[in-house]
Amino acid sequence: MSPTIVNAGVIAAYFSLMVAIGWWGRRKAKGSADFLLAGRSLGPVLYCSTMGALVIGGGSTVGGVGYGYQHGLAGMWMVVAIGFGAAGVSLLLAGKIRALRIYTIAEMLKLRYGVEEAGWSGLVMTAHVFLVSVTSTVAYATVFHALLGLDHTRSTLLGGAVVVLYCVLGGMWAISLTDLVQFAMKTAAIFLLLLPAALAASHGLAGAQEKFHGQAFDPFAVGWRQILTFFVLYTVGSLVSQDLWQRAATARSASVARWAGAVSGLYCVAYGVAVALIGAAGALLRPELRPGQVYAELAVSLLPPVLGALVLAGAMAAMMSTASGSILAAATVARRDVVPLLAALLGRSEPHREKPGEDEPGRSEVRLDRAYVLAFGLANVFVACFIDNVLAALSVGYAIVVSALIVPVFGGFLWSRATGAGALAAMGAGSAGAVFELLRTGDPEAITPVYLGLACSAVVFVATSLATAPTPAQVRARWAARLRSDLRAEQAEA
């Protein structure tokens, strides 16, 4: 039996399972809270797997192996930093997100500061998570090419059709359950198949010290500056990532989010070590490769056809998890933040204009949510068909999101004197600082725009808040009442 037929069989079985799960999830989605947040009812196993599947995407899998190929064990830090970000959202913010009963970061800002203009932050967030979905779609299209020999457009259409279908059918319920399968697939691919095969073929990484000039197993060989950059990029950035906030809101309790989130973070650390060691083995076995080729080449050369196909499907599963979560996140922000704000500016109102955090029942709301997901899913597939590299735009979007939102979000939680004017000014100053530095350096992947943006945001936030009237008492009272519900829930759990 030819490898192409084997690969096609593996892909067909995987796709059939994904669509079946989406159809099952369709019955669970009876309101927006069900469709967008899985009813806020995920237990520890589902929460841990869906959080781990979201953050361990193609960059962590294929890119993590590539970093290990270049740097040995020290190549683990990108994935480790991502894991810390997932754990940070779960440990620090998930309880508050649940208590506030919000769907988006912009809703948190409107609730805390009482300013509808905070909805403008949704524009940048929508663009950012949409670009994440596009990059993931482009990435899994390359896996289809390796498995089935399809060209870029047909690979994108095939994979995109499945992702969009199960997202539209079941929303977060379908995504959470498919994530469980995808989490199991990538775990088996890395820990049970590719890592043992790579270590065996390289005789336990014999000769690695010579290959990496005595630093093969030095976790700090890349230098503290590079490690800090990873943590600023991926840990701090995760704290204001809509897709992670949305997953955090799916937990059935604050304690589930905290402990299952911490486990997912530890899993990411182990995953980072594993892919780095696989990459180091690749440097010994196939020194002529480019870093991005190592994962697929090792899967094909070290394993029998069926197992090799499963390992490549594991990488595809990692990418599809990220793509589906990002499509849902973009649709959620657009529907709940961006469109209402634009409608208000045009003097129009939506048929249903909910207050931040309300859980609206009814199939009509789910139909509207599905329409947004379908629109963004189709747009994602269309863009991915014609663009094979949006990393520069993604880096720019990331720098602006982090620079604009970190200070107003955490300032809102930690400083009672923070005001809406301060938050809006901080968002503007942070964005302007990041854009200025991006233009000055001309390097979309530079880290200095984030540093400058954060500094500008913090200074302007404090100065403007102190110079303006405090947040109205009724706004502060509503905010405090919502947060107190979190404390009461924790006491009930205890």
C-alpha positions in Angstrom: 0.0 0.0 0.0 1.5 3.4 -1.0 2.3 6.0 1.6 -0.2 8.4 0.0 -3.1 6.0 0.4 -2.0 5.4 4.0 -1.8 9.1 4.7 -5.2 9.7 3.0 -6.8 7.0 5.2 -5.4 8.6 8.4 -6.6 12.1 7.3 -10.0 10.8 6.3 -10.5 9.1 9.7 -9.4 12.2 11.6 -11.6 14.5 9.6 -14.6 12.3 10.0 -14.1 12.3 13.8 -13.8 16.1 13.9 -17.0 16.6 11.9 -18.9 14.1 14.0 -17.8 15.9 17.2 -19.0 19.2 15.6 -22.4 17.7 14.9 -22.7 16.5 18.5 -21.7 19.9 19.8 -24.5 21.4 17.8 -27.0 20.0 20.2 -25.3 21.5 23.2 -25.3 25.1 21.9 -28.6 26.5 23.2 -27.4 30.0 23.9 -24.4 32.3 23.4 -22.8 31.1 26.6 -23.0 27.5 25.3 -21.8 28.4 21.8 -19.0 30.8 22.8 -18.0 29.5 26.2 -19.2 25.9 26.4 -21.7 26.9 29.0 -18.9 27.9 31.4 -18.9 24.2 32.5 -15.7 22.5 31.5 -14.2 20.2 34.1 -10.4 19.7 34.7 -9.7 17.2 31.9 -11.4 19.1 29.1 -10.1 22.5 30.4 -6.5 21.3 30.6 -6.7 19.7 27.2 -8.3 22.6 25.4 -5.9 25.1 27.0 -2.9 22.9 26.1 -4.2 22.3 22.6 -4.7 26.0 22.0 -1.3 27.2 23.1 0.7 24.3 21.6 0.2 25.0 18.0 2.3 24.6 14.9 4.8 27.1 16.1 5.4 25.2 19.3 5.6 21.9 17.5 7.4 22.4 14.2 9.0 25.7 15.4 10.1 24.1 18.7 11.8 21.3 16.9 13.5 23.9 14.7 14.8 25.8 17.7 16.1 22.5 19.2 17.8 21.8 15.9 19.6 25.2 16.2 20.3 25.4 20.0 19.9 22.0 21.6 18.0 21.9 24.9 18.0 25.7 25.1 15.6 25.7 22.2 12.8 24.8 24.7 12.3 28.4 25.9 9.7 29.5 23.4 7.4 26.7 24.3 8.1 27.1 28.0 7.2 30.8 27.8 3.9 29.9 26.1 3.2 27.5 28.8 3.8 30.1 31.5 1.4 32.4 29.6 -1.4 29.7 29.7 -0.8 29.1 33.4 -0.7 32.8 34.1 -4.1 33.4 32.5 -5.6 30.5 34.4 -4.0 31.2 37.8 -4.3 35.0 37.8 -7.3 35.9 35.7 -9.7 33.0 35.2 -11.6 33.4 38.4 -12.1 37.1 37.7 -13.2 36.5 34.1 -15.7 34.0 35.4 -17.0 36.3 38.1 -17.4 39.3 35.7 -19.2 37.0 33.3 -17.6 38.6 30.3 -16.8 37.3 26.9 -14.1 39.7 25.7 -11.3 41.9 27.1 -13.1 45.0 25.8 -16.2 44.1 27.9 -13.9 43.9 30.9 -12.6 47.4 30.2 -16.1 48.8 29.7 -17.3 47.3 32.9 -14.3 48.5 34.9 -14.1 52.0 33.6 -17.6 52.7 32.4 -16.5 53.9 28.9 -18.0 52.5 25.8 -15.0 53.7 23.7 -13.0 50.9 25.2 -14.7 48.8 22.5 -12.2 50.2 20.0 -9.7 47.9 21.5 -11.7 45.1 19.8 -10.6 46.3 16.4 -7.0 45.6 17.0 -7.8 42.4 18.9 -10.0 41.1 16.0 -7.3 41.8 13.5 -4.7 40.1 15.7 -6.6 36.8 16.4 -7.7 36.7 12.8 -4.1 36.8 11.6 -3.3 34.0 14.1 -6.0 31.9 12.5 -4.6 32.6 9.0 -1.0 31.7 10.0 -2.3 28.4 11.5 -4.3 27.7 8.4 -1.3 28.3 6.2 0.8 26.0 8.4 -1.6 23.0 8.4 -1.9 23.4 4.6 1.8 22.7 4.4 1.2 19.4 6.3 -1.5 18.4 3.8 1.0 19.0 1.1 3.5 16.7 2.8 0.9 14.0 3.4 -1.2 14.1 0.3 0.9 16.0 -2.3 -1.9 18.7 -2.8 -1.0 22.2 -3.8 -1.4 25.1 -1.4 -4.8 26.2 -2.5 -6.4 22.7 -2.4 -4.7 21.9 0.9 -6.1 25.1 2.5 -9.6 24.5 1.1 -9.6 20.9 2.4 -8.4 21.7 5.9 -10.3 25.0 6.2 -13.6 23.3 5.2 -13.3 20.9 8.1 -12.3 23.5 10.7 -15.0 26.0 9.7 -17.6 23.2 9.6 -17.1 22.0 13.2 -16.6 25.5 14.5 -19.9 26.6 13.0 -21.8 23.5 14.1 -20.7 23.3 17.7 -18.8 26.4 18.7 -16.8 26.1 21.8 -18.3 22.8 22.7 -17.1 21.3 19.4 -13.7 23.0 19.7 -13.2 21.8 23.3 -14.0 18.2 22.4 -11.9 18.3 19.2 -9.1 19.8 21.2 -9.3 16.8 23.5 -8.6 14.5 20.5 -6.0 16.8 19.1 -4.3 17.1 22.4 -4.1 13.3 22.6 -2.8 13.1 19.1 0.0 15.6 19.5 1.0 14.1 22.9 1.3 10.6 21.3 3.1 12.0 18.3 5.8 13.7 20.4 6.2 11.7 23.5 5.4 8.2 22.4 6.5 8.1 18.8 8.9 10.8 17.5 11.0 11.4 20.7 11.8 7.7 21.3 12.6 7.2 17.6 14.8 10.3 17.5 16.7 9.3 20.6 17.2 5.7 19.5 18.4 6.8 16.0 20.9 9.2 17.5 22.1 6.7 20.1 20.9 8.8 23.0 22.2 12.1 21.4 25.7 10.7 21.3 28.0 13.4 19.9 25.6 16.2 20.7 28.1 18.1 22.9 30.5 18.3 20.1 27.8 19.3 17.6 26.6 22.2 19.9 30.1 23.2 21.1 29.6 21.8 24.6 26.2 23.5 25.1 23.8 20.8 23.9 22.3 20.3 27.4 22.8 23.8 28.8 19.3 25.3 29.1 20.6 28.8 29.2 22.9 28.6 26.1 20.8 31.1 24.1 21.4 33.8 26.7 19.2 35.6 29.2 18.3 38.3 26.8 16.8 35.9 24.4 15.0 34.0 27.2 13.6 37.3 28.5 12.4 38.2 25.0 10.5 34.9 24.8 8.8 35.6 28.1 7.8 39.1 27.1 6.6 38.0 23.7 4.7 34.9 24.8 4.0 35.0 28.5 3.1 38.7 28.8 1.3 38.6 25.5 -0.8 35.7 26.6 -2.2 37.7 29.5 -4.2 39.9 27.0 -5.0 37.3 24.4 -8.7 37.0 23.6 -8.6 33.3 22.7 -7.0 32.5 26.1 -9.4 34.7 28.0 -12.3 33.0 26.2 -10.9 29.5 27.1 -10.4 30.6 30.7 -14.1 31.6 30.9 -15.1 28.0 30.0 -14.0 26.5 33.3 -16.8 25.4 35.6 -15.1 27.0 38.6 -12.2 29.1 39.5 -10.4 26.2 41.2 -10.7 24.1 38.0 -9.2 26.9 36.0 -6.4 27.4 38.4 -5.2 23.8 38.9 -6.0 22.5 35.4 -4.4 25.6 33.9 -1.3 25.0 36.1 -1.1 21.4 34.8 -1.4 22.6 31.2 1.5 25.0 31.9 3.6 22.1 33.3 2.7 20.0 30.2 4.0 22.8 28.0 7.3 22.8 29.8 7.6 19.0 29.2 6.6 19.5 25.6 9.2 22.2 25.2 11.9 19.9 26.5 10.8 17.1 24.2 10.7 19.0 21.0 14.0 20.6 21.7 15.6 17.1 22.2 14.0 15.9 19.0 15.5 18.9 17.2 18.9 18.2 18.7 18.7 14.6 17.5 17.8 16.0 14.1 20.9 18.1 14.0 23.0 14.9 14.4 21.0 12.8 12.0 20.2 15.3 9.2 22.6 18.3 9.5 21.8 19.5 6.0 18.1 20.5 6.7 16.6 23.8 7.3 15.0 24.2 10.8 11.5 24.2 9.5 12.0 20.9 7.7 13.2 18.9 10.6 9.9 17.7 12.1 8.5 16.4 8.9 11.7 14.8 7.6 12.3 13.0 10.9 8.7 11.7 10.9 9.1 10.3 7.4 12.6 8.9 7.8 12.5 7.4 11.3 9.0 5.9 11.4 7.0 3.4 9.4 4.4 5.0 7.0 1.4 4.6 9.3 3.2 6.0 12.4 4.9 8.7 10.3 1.5 9.8 9.1 0.2 9.9 12.7 3.1 12.1 13.7 2.5 14.5 10.8 -1.2 14.4 11.7 -0.2 15.4 15.2 1.4 18.5 13.9 -1.7 19.2 11.8 -3.9 18.8 14.9 -1.8 21.3 16.8 -2.3 23.9 14.1 -6.0 23.2 13.6 -6.5 23.7 17.4 -5.0 27.2 17.2 -6.9 28.0 14.0 -10.3 27.0 15.4 -9.9 28.9 18.6 -8.7 32.0 16.9 -11.6 32.0 14.4 -14.1 31.8 17.3 -12.2 34.5 19.2 -12.2 36.9 16.2 -15.9 36.3 15.7 -16.7 36.9 19.3 -14.9 40.2 19.6 -16.4 41.4 16.3 -19.9 40.5 17.3 -19.8 41.8 20.9 -17.5 44.8 20.6 -16.7 46.1 17.2 -20.1 45.9 15.4 -22.1 47.4 18.2 -19.6 50.3 18.4 -19.8 50.9 14.7 -23.6 50.7 14.7 -23.7 53.3 17.5 -21.5 55.6 15.5 -23.8 55.3 12.5 -26.8 56.0 14.7 -28.1 52.5 14.4 -28.8 49.9 17.1 -28.7 46.1 16.9 -31.9 44.2 17.5 -30.4 43.0 20.7 -27.8 45.1 22.5 -26.7 43.3 25.6 -24.8 44.6 28.6 -21.3 43.4 29.0 -21.2 39.8 30.4 -24.9 39.0 30.1 -25.6 35.4 29.0 -28.5 35.7 26.5 -30.6 32.6 25.8 -32.3 31.5 22.7 -31.5 29.9 19.3 -31.7 33.3 17.5 -28.5 34.4 19.4 -26.7 31.2 18.5 -27.7 31.7 14.8 -26.1 35.1 14.9 -23.0 33.8 16.6 -22.8 31.1 13.9 -23.1 33.6 11.2 -20.2 35.6 12.5 -18.1 32.4 12.9 -18.9 31.4 9.3 -18.0 34.8 8.0 -14.6 34.8 9.7 -14.0 31.2 8.9 -14.6 31.8 5.2 -12.5 35.0 5.3 -9.7 33.0 7.0 -9.7 30.3 4.3 -9.9 32.9 1.5 -6.9 34.9 2.8 -4.9 31.8 3.5 -5.3 30.6 -0.1 -3.6 33.7 -1.4 -1.1 34.6 1.3 1.5 32.1 2.5 3.3 34.4 5.0 1.6 36.9 7.3 4.2 36.7 10.1 5.3 40.3 9.8 1.7 41.6 10.1 1.1 39.2 13.0 4.2 40.5 14.8 3.0 44.1 14.3 -0.4 43.3 15.6 1.0 41.5 18.6 3.2 44.5 19.5 0.2 46.9 19.4 -2.2 44.6 21.3 0.3 44.1 24.2 1.4 47.7 24.3 -2.2 49.0 24.3 -3.9 46.6 26.7 -1.6 45.2 29.4 -1.5 48.4 31.5 -5.2 49.2 31.3 -6.3 45.6 32.0 -4.0 45.0 35.0 -4.3 48.6 36.2 -8.0 48.1 36.3 -7.7 45.0 38.5 -4.9 46.4 40.8 -5.4 50.2 41.1 -8.7 51.6 42.4 -7.8 55.1 41.3 -7.5 54.2 37.6 -10.0 56.0 35.4 -11.6 55.5 32.0 -9.8 58.5 30.6 -6.5 57.0 31.9 -7.3 53.7 30.3 -8.2 55.2 26.9 -5.1 57.5 27.0 -2.9 54.5 27.9 -4.3 52.5 25.0 -3.5 55.3 22.6 -0.1 56.1 24.0 0.9 52.4 24.1 -0.2 51.9 20.5 1.6 55.1 19.3 4.8 54.2 21.1 4.9 50.7 19.6 4.1 52.0 16.1 6.8 54.7 16.3 9.4 52.2 17.3 8.3 49.8 14.6 8.7 52.5 12.0 12.0 53.6 13.5 13.6 50.1 13.5 11.9 48.9 10.3 11.9 45.4 11.9 8.4 43.9 12.6 9.9 41.2 14.8 11.9 43.5 17.1 11.1 43.5 20.8 11.9 47.1 21.5 8.5 48.4 20.2 6.8 46.4 23.0 9.1 47.8 25.6 8.6 51.4 24.4 4.8 50.9 24.0 4.5 49.5 27.6 6.5 52.4 29.0 4.5 55.0 27.3 1.2 53.3 28.3 2.2 53.1 31.9 3.3 56.7 32.3 0.2 58.1 30.5 -2.1 55.8 32.4 -0.9 57.0 35.8 -0.7 60.6 34.9 -4.1 60.8 33.2 -5.8 58.9 35.9 -4.5 61.2 38.6 -5.4 64.3 36.6 -9.0 63.2 35.9 -12.1 62.6 38.1 -12.4 59.2 39.7 -14.5 56.5 38.1 -18.2 57.1 39.0 -19.4 55.4 42.2 -22.1 53.4 40.4 -19.5 52.0 38.0 -17.1 51.0 40.8 -20.0 49.5 42.8 -21.1 47.3 39.9 -17.5 46.2 39.3 -16.9 45.4 42.9 -20.2 43.4 43.1 -19.2 41.3 40.2 -15.8 40.5 41.7 -17.3 39.7 45.1 -19.3 37.0 43.4 -15.9 35.3 42.6 -15.0 35.4 46.3 -18.3 33.9 47.3 -17.9 31.2 44.7 -14.5 30.3 46.0 -15.8 30.1 49.5 -18.6 27.8 48.3 -16.1 25.6 46.6 -13.9 25.4 49.7 
